[in-house]
Amino acid sequence: MTSRGNSSLGWAERPMAELIRVAWPISVSMLSYSAMTLADTLFVSRLGSSALAGVGLGGTAAFLVLCFSFGMLRAVKILVSQAFGAGRSADARTVLGAGILLAIGLGLVSLGVAQVLAEALPALAATPAAGSAARTFLRIRMIGTPLVLVYVALRESRYGVGDARAPMRAAVAANVVNVLLAWLFVVVLGKGVAGAATATACAEIVQAGLLILTQSKEGFGLGRAALARVPAVFRLGVPTGVQFAIEMGSLAALTALVSAFGEMQMAAHQIVLQLLHFSFLPALAVSEAAGVLSGQAVGAGRDELVRVVGRRALAIASAYMVLCAVVLGGFGSSLVAPFAEDAGLRAVAVNLCLVAAGFQIFDGMNIVARGVLRGTGDVRFAAWTGVLSAWLLTPPLTWLLGGRLGMGALGGWLGMCAEVVVGAVILWTRLERGGWRPYAERARAQMRARATVPVEPLSPEVDVVAPSGG
């Protein structure tokens, strides 16, 4: 059954162009975030392997605390994009208001959890020095958590209506602030790991403030209607939030196991993870764009566009991932050299680059399929696939190959490779066979049930960023 929304989506005849239009600002935003973390890694690398290993462990713990909320708030993008496709701007603003309320609550809880977790990190580190660095980094890094999550809710809403540029501008500005402050605190003032964490926390507060300022021109959708929508946003977001949390738990287990293999193994793991962001994040940006377009297609009742969007997104992601595989496989030594003066550390890191090069194409398939399925509302299948492949493969293979067989971090990365390949095959099969269709129809039925007010035209502000015809 077809909804009475924007059934003639302007991008329907040119989905490739629309994917690129939405994806490139998202990619810049994500690469800017990666560059923020990379800057911390570069500045902290001057302090030695203990500090570098500590920042790696602390940064992983920070994301572990936040990943449920990051996944949960993806529901804002899904519901906003579907409402946009159906032509219901008021519904989209109400979803944003519900997302902001959830973000504030989740942020306060996460802030408390992080302070408790910080005390446990020294027990997971290979040395007391690395443990102390991890604890310090996590404590300071999480200060602005509620604002960070408000930014995520605003960002997801902007993505849902096709506006990826406002979040991009905020992210780039935050990255500039982070580099300047990290240089000031770490190099000039000698504040070490605490200085790097402070720089990042300040930069994220600036990022949130800039996007809040942008959204204030259109309103935040707060009110009784938003409060009433909180349960619906929560329910849709739970599977992805749980998936993010449990998958991050798998990565945390990998990191803890690698950390136990020694500081050199952990430092190499941290270095290549940072490098891999530059392949993973642009592909994730394409996936986010594909999720937006598939959500809009579902809202407009144009289910036939979903697989078209998925295939076009895969073509874009695959082209980029092939390039990344060539760079990682052929120039690994040059890539890791700025982070590792020690020859032994460089050798370990280069081997990890080779493994990463091997799974790039499958990683693109995995990432794109997840984004498209979530856009249709098929969040649970994607979640279960991610959770099971993560926990049944990566930690066990890290223990077996890395620990029992003495391969160290290399064994863990081989396990991660197996996880990516298995997930890619399962998710892409689901997308091609149309297992998402009942969820798309359910999403439209829910919108019809909420349609107690007439469909209103999109606001002028939204029209500026909306997909246009021709």
Phi and psi in degrees as a GROMACS rama.xvg file:
@    title "Ramachandran Plot"
@    xaxis  label "Phi"
@    yaxis  label "Psi"
@TYPE xy
-102.184  134.814  THR-2
-74.7516  168.283  SER-3
-97.5046  37.8352  ARG-4
-91.8117  -147.638  GLY-5
-78.29  69.0552  ASN-6
-63.5211  -21.6134  SER-7
-105.763  67.4495  SER-8
-56.5654  134.779  LEU-9
-60.7297  -27.7567  GLY-10
-93.006  2.82424  TRP-11
-57.5425  -33.5568  ALA-12
-88.763  -6.33473  GLU-13
-144.63  60.035  ARG-14
-63.5274  -31.7072  PRO-15
-61.6345  -46.5975  MET-16
-63.5385  -40.3427  ALA-17
-68.4207  -38.3339  GLU-18
-59.1387  -45.3028  LEU-19
-65.4635  -41.3512  ILE-20
-60.0964  -41.4411  ARG-21
-80.7225  -35.649  VAL-22
-75.1692  -35.8771  ALA-23
-66.3652  -38.0463  TRP-24
-67.502  -34.6382  PRO-25
-63.1456  -40.8108  ILE-26
-62.3248  -43.2401  SER-27
-61.9642  -41.8432  VAL-28
-60.3528  -45.7921  SER-29
-69.9524  -39.9367  MET-30
-66.7607  -32.3057  LEU-31
-65.0911  -41.2958  SER-32
-62.3382  -42.6585  TYR-33
-63.2059  -40.2753  SER-34
-64.3197  -31.1512  ALA-35
-62.1402  -47.0033  MET-36
-67.8499  -37.9878  THR-37
-63.1359  -39.6783  LEU-38
-62.076  -43.679  ALA-39
-57.6921  -44.0612  ASP-40
-63.6274  -42.3704  THR-41
-64.3685  -46.489  LEU-42
-66.2491  -40.5593  PHE-43
-72.3454  -27.51  VAL-44
-60.398  -22.0091  SER-45
-67.956  -17.5814  ARG-46
-92.1913  -6.94691  LEU-47
111.331  170.434  GLY-48
-68.3683  -29.4546  SER-49
-65.1247  -45.0106  SER-50
-65.6682  -40.8756  ALA-51
-64.0117  -44.5721  LEU-52
-64.2596  -37.926  ALA-53
-65.7074  -42.0112  GLY-54
-65.3782  -37.8901  VAL-55
-61.3971  -44.1884  GLY-56
-68.9816  -42.7614  LEU-57
-66.6203  -39.5305  GLY-58
-64.9029  -39.1366  GLY-59
-63.8207  -41.1378  THR-60
-64.4859  -38.3485  ALA-61
-61.445  -46.2633  ALA-62
-68.0085  -33.1319  PHE-63
-60.3253  -41.4893  LEU-64
-67.5237  -37.4975  VAL-65
-91.1483  -16.3421  LEU-66
-64.3847  -32.6925  CYS-67
-61.4596  -45.2046  PHE-68
-65.5486  -40.948  SER-69
-57.4487  -45.5939  PHE-70
-68.198  -42.8342  GLY-71
-56.8068  -44.9488  MET-72
-74.3472  -8.67869  LEU-73
-59.9032  -24.3239  ARG-74
-60.9114  -29.6676  ALA-75
-60.6218  -45.6519  VAL-76
-63.2202  -43.0223  LYS-77
-59.8104  -51.8317  ILE-78
-70.1847  -36.5247  LEU-79
-67.0834  -42.9503  VAL-80
-65.039  -38.694  SER-81
-66.9793  -40.79  GLN-82
-65.1388  -38.3786  ALA-83
-62.8691  -45.065  PHE-84
-60.8054  -31.8116  GLY-85
-86.5057  -3.25538  ALA-86
79.1238  24.9233  GLY-87
-112.006  83.699  ARG-88
-68.6881  -34.3523  SER-89
-62.9373  -40.3329  ALA-90
-63.0147  -40.385  ASP-91
-63.0422  -41.2821  ALA-92
-67.518  -34.9841  ARG-93
-65.2277  -39.6661  THR-94
-60.9521  -42.3136  VAL-95
-59.2004  -45.4769  LEU-96
-58.5066  -42.8224  GLY-97
-63.0827  -39.3004  ALA-98
-64.1601  -39.4005  GLY-99
-64.3467  -43.3535  ILE-100
-60.9752  -43.6105  LEU-101
-62.818  -40.8184  LEU-102
-61.599  -42.8187  ALA-103
-64.0133  -46.335  ILE-104
-62.974  -47.1712  GLY-105
-64.1264  -35.1354  LEU-106
-64.679  -42.1223  GLY-107
-66.079  -40.9498  LEU-108
-64.8059  -44.3627  VAL-109
-63.1323  -36.9513  SER-110
-61.4824  -43.3356  LEU-111
-66.4396  -42.2657  GLY-112
-61.6644  -39.7122  VAL-113
-63.1884  -39.714  ALA-114
-66.6058  -34.1171  GLN-115
-71.4986  -44.3442  VAL-116
-62.6183  -33.2659  LEU-117
-56.7075  -33.4871  ALA-118
-71.6594  -19.6001  GLU-119
-91.2759  -14.3648  ALA-120
-63.0879  -38.5521  LEU-121
-56.2123  -29.6536  PRO-122
-70.8087  -18.6757  ALA-123
-95.611  -12.5194  LEU-124
-84.6798  156.718  ALA-125
-72.1268  -29.2022  ALA-126
-136.689  157.302  THR-127
-58.5203  -36.6947  PRO-128
-64.9056  -43.966  ALA-129
-65.4413  -38.2916  ALA-130
-65.0258  -41.4387  GLY-131
-64.2164  -41.2495  SER-132
-63.4737  -41.8601  ALA-133
-63.2416  -43.4176  ALA-134
-62.4447  -45.9206  ARG-135
-62.4955  -44.8472  THR-136
-61.6524  -45.6726  PHE-137
-66.9031  -43.4886  LEU-138
-55.8903  -47.4715  ARG-139
-78.9938  -39.1251  ILE-140
-58.2914  -29.487  ARG-141
-95.1016  6.25259  MET-142
-57.6074  -41.6188  ILE-143
-93.5471  23.9918  GLY-144
-53.9346  -47.3427  THR-145
-57.5597  -41.4743  PRO-146
-69.0331  -34.4599  LEU-147
-59.0038  -43.6567  VAL-148
-74.4392  -32.0849  LEU-149
-61.5077  -41.6801  VAL-150
-58.6597  -42.5184  TYR-151
-61.5479  -43.9654  VAL-152
-61.7968  -44.043  ALA-153
-64.3539  -42.5989  LEU-154
-60.7735  -45.9971  ARG-155
-62.9014  -37.1484  GLU-156
-66.4816  -43.2198  SER-157
-62.1003  -41.5605  ARG-158
-59.6143  -40.2108  TYR-159
-59.957  -30.9345  GLY-160
-97.7017  7.83077  VAL-161
91.5591  8.44604  GLY-162
-98.8483  97.2109  ASP-163
-99.295  -5.98425  ALA-164
-80.5625  -36.8378  ARG-165
-62.6304  -47.3796  ALA-166
-61.1733  -34.6291  PRO-167
-62.5548  -45.9147  MET-168
-60.4802  -41.0319  ARG-169
-65.3912  -40.6706  ALA-170
-67.0648  -41.9904  ALA-171
-65.0814  -42.8048  VAL-172
-61.4492  -41.8593  ALA-173
-63.407  -36.4992  ALA-174
-65.8244  -40.5508  ASN-175
-62.4155  -44.2541  VAL-176
-60.0858  -42.6558  VAL-177
-63.035  -45.1481  ASN-178
-61.973  -44.6387  VAL-179
-64.5357  -44.2257  LEU-180
-70.7549  -37.4543  LEU-181
-62.6458  -41.9418  ALA-182
-61.7414  -43.0343  TRP-183
-65.0145  -49.8568  LEU-184
-74.4949  -40.01  PHE-185
-86.0907  -48.6312  VAL-186
-84.4799  -50.054  VAL-187
-78.1069  -49.5496  VAL-188
-92.278  -10.3202  LEU-189
65.8583  35.7571  GLY-190
-84.805  -1.71067  LYS-191
62.4097  -141.845  GLY-192
-60.0585  -38.8886  VAL-193
-61.3514  -37.3424  ALA-194
-65.984  -41.7222  GLY-195
-63.0133  -41.9227  ALA-196
-66.544  -40.4561  ALA-197
-63.2644  -42.4407  THR-198
-59.2247  -44.8869  ALA-199
-67.5452  -41.4629  THR-200
-61.9174  -43.8786  ALA-201
-63.1549  -42.348  CYS-202
-62.5527  -38.7641  ALA-203
-69.8687  -32.6285  GLU-204
-66.561  -41.8034  ILE-205
-60.1759  -43.0514  VAL-206
-59.4433  -46.2339  GLN-207
-64.1238  -42.4774  ALA-208
-60.7834  -40.105  GLY-209
-65.8742  -40.5177  LEU-210
-74.3412  -32.7353  LEU-211
-60.9854  -42.4612  ILE-212
-61.0408  -42.9784  LEU-213
-62.657  -47.1528  THR-214
-69.3926  -25.2045  GLN-215
-60.1546  -23.3448  SER-216
-70.5656  -21.0054  LYS-217
-114.621  -13.069  GLU-218
97.6845  159.316  GLY-219
-109.637  -2.1393  PHE-220
69.1711  18.8546  GLY-221
-78.9267  148.035  LEU-222
149.767  -170.099  GLY-223
-63.914  -37.217  ARG-224
-63.2336  -39.6617  ALA-225
-65.4545  -42.4545  ALA-226
-60.9948  -37.5876  LEU-227
-68.4969  -26.3183  ALA-228
-85.4245  -10.6932  ARG-229
-54.1501  -46.8983  VAL-230
-59.3719  -38.7786  PRO-231
-67.3412  -42.5729  ALA-232
-64.2898  -40.4526  VAL-233
-61.8191  -47.4954  PHE-234
-61.4287  -43.7147  ARG-235
-68.7296  -33.4087  LEU-236
-80.3383  -21.4157  GLY-237
-56.3499  -49.4205  VAL-238
-57.944  -43.8149  PRO-239
-69.881  -37.5547  THR-240
-62.6511  -44.7321  GLY-241
-63.5909  -40.9987  VAL-242
-60.3279  -48.8077  GLN-243
-57.8728  -44.6781  PHE-244
-65.4215  -45.0046  ALA-245
-72.809  -38.3569  ILE-246
-64.5936  -37.6668  GLU-247
-68.1475  -32.142  MET-248
-61.6949  -37.456  GLY-249
-64.0465  -43.4614  SER-250
-66.1152  -36.5713  LEU-251
-65.1152  -39.6002  ALA-252
-63.6547  -41.4404  ALA-253
-59.5287  -46.2592  LEU-254
-63.5308  -41.9777  THR-255
-63.9902  -42.0314  ALA-256
-64.7634  -43.8533  LEU-257
-65.2172  -38.6189  VAL-258
-60.3115  -36.6047  SER-259
-70.2068  -18.9806  ALA-260
-74.7665  -13.3134  PHE-261
130.742  159.322  GLY-262
-61.697  -38.4074  GLU-263
-64.673  -42.9765  MET-264
-63.6675  -42.5957  GLN-265
-67.1924  -41.5634  MET-266
-62.7619  -42.1191  ALA-267
-64.0466  -42.1843  ALA-268
-58.1442  -46.6331  HIS-269
-64.1154  -41.7684  GLN-270
-61.464  -49.3592  ILE-271
-72.6194  -31.9793  VAL-272
-58.7219  -42.3743  LEU-273
-65.1258  -41.7871  GLN-274
-63.4622  -37.7127  LEU-275
-67.0891  -22.4312  LEU-276
-56.7585  -31.3178  HIS-277
-76.9424  -9.73679  PHE-278
-102.835  -41.9338  SER-279
-68.1801  -44.7324  PHE-280
-68.433  -41.6253  LEU-281
-62.3621  -37.3748  PRO-282
-64.5867  -38.6788  ALA-283
-64.6985  -34.8194  LEU-284
-63.0329  -41.7307  ALA-285
-62.5123  -40.2257  VAL-286
-62.6584  -42.5838  SER-287
-61.5847  -43.7476  GLU-288
-62.7783  -41.1837  ALA-289
-63.7447  -37.1443  ALA-290
-64.5754  -39.4853  GLY-291
-62.5725  -49.1985  VAL-292
-67.1058  -38.4454  LEU-293
-67.6931  -35.9666  SER-294
-64.6169  -43.0312  GLY-295
-64.025  -38.3557  GLN-296
-63.6142  -41.3822  ALA-297
-63.9201  -45.4623  VAL-298
-61.4556  -34.638  GLY-299
-84.3877  -2.21428  ALA-300
74.464  25.5265  GLY-301
-109.61  63.5298  ARG-302
-61.5668  -26.4349  ASP-303
-64.3191  -18.3302  GLU-304
-81.4391  -15.385  LEU-305
-62.8102  -50.4985  VAL-306
-68.9053  -31.7078  ARG-307
-61.0558  -46.6117  VAL-308
-60.6097  -43.997  VAL-309
-60.3599  -44.2445  GLY-310
-68.9384  -39.4651  ARG-311
-65.6337  -40.7562  ARG-312
-64.0144  -39.1581  ALA-313
-64.5541  -38.4514  LEU-314
-61.9854  -43.2604  ALA-315
-65.3351  -48.6518  ILE-316
-63.4539  -40.905  ALA-317
-65.145  -40.2546  SER-318
-59.6901  -42.4804  ALA-319
-70.0524  -40.9172  TYR-320
-67.7035  -32.1747  MET-321
-62.4097  -43.7515  VAL-322
-60.6305  -42.9739  LEU-323
-63.8809  -39.547  CYS-324
-61.367  -41.6948  ALA-325
-63.1525  -43.7785  VAL-326
-66.468  -46.5092  VAL-327
-64.7313  -41.7652  LEU-328
-75.331  -33.7765  GLY-329
-97.4746  -20.493  GLY-330
-129.976  26.7715  PHE-331
-56.9253  -42.4074  GLY-332
-61.6475  -41.8476  SER-333
-68.9882  -34.4649  SER-334
-67.1607  -39.1874  LEU-335
-87.6437  -14.3219  VAL-336
-56.1556  -41.0224  ALA-337
-64.4147  -19.28  PRO-338
-99.4359  -15.8619  PHE-339
-137.886  107.108  ALA-340
-80.5244  -28.0303  GLU-341
-75.6999  131.431  ASP-342
-64.1051  -37.699  ALA-343
-64.6238  -41.9227  GLY-344
-63.6398  -42.3214  LEU-345
-61.4792  -40.3752  ARG-346
-62.6497  -43.7961  ALA-347
-63.3536  -44.923  VAL-348
-64.8321  -38.2385  ALA-349
-62.8996  -40.1583  VAL-350
-61.9536  -38.8012  ASN-351
-66.8029  -34.9345  LEU-352
-61.9809  -38.0436  CYS-353
-64.886  -41.5843  LEU-354
-64.2554  -44.184  VAL-355
-60.2552  -39.0557  ALA-356
-60.2603  -34.2551  ALA-357
-69.8895  -26.3142  GLY-358
-109.149  14.4431  PHE-359
-61.0371  -47.6748  GLN-360
-61.7017  -45.0992  ILE-361
-65.8591  -33.5892  PHE-362
-62.9513  -41.7719  ASP-363
-61.1683  -43.2884  GLY-364
-60.5431  -45.9991  MET-365
-59.8107  -49.8347  ASN-366
-64.8634  -46.3994  ILE-367
-64.2666  -45.258  VAL-368
-60.951  -39.8134  ALA-369
-60.3646  -46.8724  ARG-370
-61.1352  -44.5683  GLY-371
-65.6042  -45.4685  VAL-372
-61.8462  -41.696  LEU-373
-64.0235  -38.8769  ARG-374
-59.2864  -32.7617  GLY-375
-78.807  -10.9438  THR-376
98.6518  -1.36023  GLY-377
-84.4765  68.9545  ASP-378
-86.6133  -28.8128  VAL-379
-72.6413  -40.4067  ARG-380
-63.6424  -45.2291  PHE-381
-59.5912  -38.9087  ALA-382
-66.3415  -48.6988  ALA-383
-62.8873  -39.935  TRP-384
-62.7789  -45.2989  THR-385
-62.8589  -43.6721  GLY-386
-64.5775  -49.0498  VAL-387
-67.6753  -42.8831  LEU-388
-66.6922  -34.6494  SER-389
-66.7876  -48.1267  ALA-390
-85.1678  -26.7835  TRP-391
-80.7935  -13.8183  LEU-392
-118.567  -55.8405  LEU-393
-65.6948  -57.9017  THR-394
-62.8073  -43.567  PRO-395
-61.1134  -42.1566  PRO-396
-70.8873  -31.3073  LEU-397
-63.5526  -44.5459  THR-398
-62.8541  -45.1309  TRP-399
-70.9593  -56.2159  LEU-400
-76.8168  -44.2081  LEU-401
-75.4345  -42.735  GLY-402
-91.6028  -60.5846  GLY-403
-67.4747  -38.5171  ARG-404
-96.0737  1.08102  LEU-405
72.2593  24.2151  GLY-406
-86.5561  -8.97623  MET-407
64.6914  -141.965  GLY-408
-59.1222  -30.781  ALA-409
-58.7532  -40.0999  LEU-410
-62.536  -40.1159  GLY-411
-64.1281  -39.1808  GLY-412
-72.5043  -28.591  TRP-413
-66.2564  -37.8838  LEU-414
-63.3511  -41.7864  GLY-415
-63.829  -36.0774  MET-416
-61.0678  -44.6796  CYS-417
-61.9555  -40.762  ALA-418
-59.2554  -45.3808  GLU-419
-64.3924  -45.009  VAL-420
-64.2457  -47.2418  VAL-421
-62.6329  -45.8621  VAL-422
-61.0631  -40.4404  GLY-423
-61.3959  -44.9794  ALA-424
-64.3584  -45.0624  VAL-425
-66.1254  -47.5276  ILE-426
-68.7248  -39.4145  LEU-427
-68.3597  -34.2942  TRP-428
-61.9225  -41.9935  THR-429
-61.268  -43.7845  ARG-430
-64.1827  -47.4306  LEU-431
-68.0027  -33.2004  GLU-432
-85.3749  -3.71874  ARG-433
77.1779  26.0707  GLY-434
-64.6852  -12.8844  GLY-435
-83.638  -13.2764  TRP-436
-58.1373  -42.4383  ARG-437
-60.535  -32.4909  PRO-438
-72.2999  -34.8261  TYR-439
-64.2499  -44.6587  ALA-440
-65.7651  -37.1111  GLU-441
-63.2954  -40.9964  ARG-442
-61.3112  -41.856  ALA-443
-66.9813  -38.4448  ARG-444
-62.9199  -39.3654  ALA-445
-66.546  -37.3535  GLN-446
-66.4757  -39.5347  MET-447
-64.1452  -37.2228  ARG-448
-66.9907  -28.7952  ALA-449
-88.6483  -4.15815  ARG-450
-78.5535  67.854  ALA-451
-90.3214  -6.43264  THR-452
-123.22  154.626  VAL-453
-62.5079  153.883  PRO-454
-65.1394  127.677  VAL-455
-106.196  154.034  GLU-456
-67.6103  151.787  PRO-457
-66.7566  145.381  LEU-458
-66.8542  157.184  SER-459
-57.2033  -36.3642  PRO-460
-64.1314  -39.0902  GLU-461
-72.0739  -36.8813  VAL-462
-58.0106  -31.1211  ASP-463
-62.8526  -35.7016  VAL-464
-103.579  -1.14559  VAL-465
-75.7486  154.226  ALA-466
-58.3012  130.225  PRO-467
-109.94  158.058  SER-468
-78.9556  163.556  GLY-469
